[in-house]
Amino acid sequence: MELDAPVSPSQTLHLALVLDALAAQAALLDARGVISQVNQAWRQQGAGALPGPGADAAALCNSMGPGGVLGSGVVAGMRRVLAGQSPNFRYEFERQMRGGQRWLEMTVSPLGRGGPQGALVLVTDITERKQAQETQWRDRQLLNNIVENIPTAVHVKSVADGCRVMLWNKAAEGMYGLPRAEAIGRNVHDLWPAESAHRMHAADMALLEQGGEQTFADRPAQTRDRGEIRVHMRKVALRDSSGKVSHLLVVADDITEQLARQEELREREQRFRSLTEMASDWYWQQDAQMRFTFFSGGDADDLAGPPGERQGALGKARWELPDLQPARGTWQAHKDDMAARRPFRNFEYVRNRPGMEPVYLSVNGEPVFDAQGAFTGYRGTARNITPAKLAEQEILRLKAQLGT
């Protein structure tokens, strides 16, 4: 139907029915930009007082927008559509309406064939869409803030762009020594030496093929300022709504210092064990339940029995060892000291093994507490004092014989 051709009453009725079927407020402009017809939603003025047929584009714009005026830029946009200089015009604005502030969208589309013969103006309430967009924006901002400020290095690669970096957080800058501006838009071959880049690329391709994730408990990683470091890394294939892998997420923590501390601790423990193995005294440890956890040094057979028995002694309290008894007093007195977390000095034991001479031991111990002050057990030393005890017993025997 040509808008500049005579319109029959039936055509006018048909057009009115079509316009009234639209949920949006709709108005027809003729080639001059004058309103020729409006729909029921427009007449109900759900968007506020709107001009009717006979009003021009300027009057229409003056009735809308903040302060009631959309401005000359909107009028010019409508004029360009009417003149055939623009395929359409779209403009979003806020307006106070019944029920509060609402977001509206005006679209102006040309009408007619073989050149513009007018335009269709639609005014749609897009408040819910704007609110959803605002919620999505806030969620993205929150996620971006979290990713940016967590201490773990995070970067994301876009599969469609040849696994080029599209996200590089602050922790990644610090760990790899690589500014974000240099990382974004580049792939591993752009960023790292060939050998490292080939290894990284191969892992990326394997992840793309298999999907899922890759976890590396201890993996070498290249840096700009510190050379090679060791990292704990996890890589995850992220999929789009169609199920296709679209991005690779890489999270990593620098464990170089942690591994160095662990190695130092192992070396210190080894040195300690070597020293205690060579010592003439024994060193022992017990947990919070007074069970032996460690023996070393001296002739450990005297303290905990031969190797077979010694393994059996681990995990037991000393009063659970059948051949070991206090040389003086009772186990209860010793238990009371330990229950009170008191240190003890020169507590004497005697080890009586069938068919063998007694072995006398002098034991020192002190309670151990962790950094929070919680009791974790006892540790101490033991010394074989059998020769001194036998000499003491011989002196007592001679004195008894001499009657002194």
Secondary structure, 3 states (H helix, E strand, C coil): CCCCCCCCHHHHHHHHHHHHCCCCEEEEECCCCEEEEECHHHHCCCCCCCCCCCCEHHHHHHCCCHHHCCCHHHHHHHHHHHCCCCCCEEEEEEEEECCEEEEEEEEEEECCCCCCCCEEEEEEECHHHHHHHHHHHHHHHHHHHHHHHCCCEEEEEEHHHCCEEEEECHHHHHHHCCCHHHHCCCCHHHHCCHHHHHHHHHHHHHHHHHCCEEEEEEEEEECCCCCEEEEEEEEEEEECCCCCEEEEEEEEEECHHHHHHHHHHHHHHHHHHHHHHHCCCEEEEECCCCCEEEEEECCHHHHHCCHHHHHHHCCCCHHHCCCEEECCCCHHHHHHHHHCCCCEEEEEEEECCCCCCCEEEEEEEEEEECCCCCEEEEEEEEEECHHHHHHHHHHHHHHHHHCC
